[in-house]
Amino acid sequence: SEPYAENAKGQLQVSMRLSLDDSFSKFYRLEDSPIMNYLQQPLYFEVELMSATNQVSLELENCWVTLDEDKMSQPRWDLIINGCPHTDPHHVVFHPVWTDARVQHPSHFKRFEVQMFAFAENEEDLSLQVFVHCDVVICDTRNPLGGICNGQCSDPENRKGKRHISEEPSSKSFVTFGPVIMS
């Protein structure tokens, strides 16, 4: 099946793409489907808020991997929890976003890298296809409400995996990307 980025219903237009490398200048296209990657090779994801004012920022609240395109499916492996990279066992690295010819509002983008890995209950049962899902929060930069809207992993309590109780953010959405096939 073809890779896709799915938007939640609503007014927000949020997309997730897979970059060819850490320059985030060239991206896989639907015609490149299926996307193949080697185990332990990094994957470079970009999440973008499309068509919004510069008064908002996009934050990644939670990102995870499943074997199915259903974001609620089990098993699931966490990549980002409460805005913080989940470092064990799959190291996640955030990449900065700078203004350039394509990026007018860096606050509308988040970029992260994760090492490709096999999801297996045992060594004979390596899964070959994965989907990446992210819960996205859109924050009002003029009035950040705390928690995830204070920025990616800005609250040390979030690092411990505790929920930060705060007012509701401006908007929430989600994106799904996949499949990525491991070889």
FENFENVEN-V37941 format. One record per backbone hydrogen bond with DSSP energy under -0.5 kcal/mol. CO is the residue of the C=O (numbers start at 1). NH is the residue of the N-H. E is the energy in kcal/mol with one decimal. If there is no record, write none. Layout:
((CO | NH | E) (CO | NH | E))
//
This chain:
((4 | 178 | -1.1) (6 | 176 | -0.7) (12 | 14 | -0.7) (13 | 50 | -3.6) (15 | 48 | -2.8) (17 | 19 | -0.6) (17 | 46 | -2.6) (18 | 28 | -2.6) (19 | 44 | -0.6) (21 | 24 | -1.4) (26 | 20 | -2.8) (29 | 32 | -1.6) (30 | 33 | -1.7) (34 | 36 | -0.5) (35 | 181 | -3.2) (37 | 183 | -2.2) (38 | 41 | -2.0) (41 | 116 | -2.3) (43 | 45 | -0.6) (43 | 114 | -2.1) (44 | 19 | -3.5) (45 | 112 | -2.2) (46 | 17 | -2.8) (47 | 110 | -2.0) (48 | 15 | -2.5) (48 | 50 | -0.7) (50 | 13 | -0.6) (53 | 56 | -0.9) (55 | 141 | -2.6) (55 | 142 | -0.6) (57 | 139 | -2.9) (59 | 61 | -0.7) (59 | 137 | -2.8) (61 | 83 | -2.8) (62 | 135 | -3.4) (63 | 79 | -3.1) (63 | 80 | -2.1) (64 | 133 | -3.0) (65 | 77 | -2.2) (66 | 131 | -2.6) (69 | 71 | -0.6) (70 | 73 | -1.8) (75 | 67 | -0.6) (77 | 65 | -2.6) (79 | 86 | -3.4) (80 | 63 | -2.0) (81 | 84 | -2.2) (84 | 81 | -2.9) (85 | 87 | -0.8) (89 | 91 | -0.7) (91 | 115 | -1.0) (93 | 113 | -2.7) (95 | 111 | -0.6) (102 | 104 | -0.8) (103 | 100 | -1.7) (105 | 108 | -2.5) (106 | 109 | -1.8) (107 | 58 | -3.1) (108 | 49 | -2.8) (110 | 47 | -3.0) (111 | 95 | -2.4) (112 | 45 | -2.9) (113 | 93 | -2.2) (114 | 43 | -3.1) (116 | 40 | -2.4) (118 | 120 | -0.7) (119 | 127 | -1.8) (122 | 125 | -1.6) (125 | 121 | -0.5) (128 | 182 | -2.1) (130 | 179 | -0.6) (130 | 180 | -2.2) (131 | 66 | -2.3) (132 | 177 | -3.1) (133 | 64 | -2.4) (134 | 136 | -0.5) (134 | 175 | -2.1) (135 | 61 | -2.3) (135 | 62 | -1.0) (136 | 173 | -2.5) (137 | 59 | -2.7) (137 | 139 | -0.6) (138 | 170 | -0.5) (138 | 171 | -1.5) (139 | 57 | -2.2) (139 | 141 | -0.7) (140 | 143 | -1.3) (145 | 167 | -0.6) (146 | 149 | -1.6) (147 | 150 | -1.9) (148 | 151 | -1.7) (151 | 154 | -1.6) (154 | 156 | -0.6) (155 | 158 | -1.4) (155 | 159 | -0.8) (156 | 160 | -0.6) (157 | 160 | -1.0) (157 | 162 | -1.3) (158 | 161 | -2.1) (163 | 165 | -0.6) (164 | 166 | -0.6) (171 | 138 | -2.8) (173 | 136 | -3.0) (174 | 8 | -0.9) (175 | 134 | -2.5) (176 | 6 | -1.6) (177 | 132 | -2.9) (178 | 4 | -1.5) (179 | 35 | -0.7) (180 | 130 | -2.2) (181 | 37 | -2.3))
//
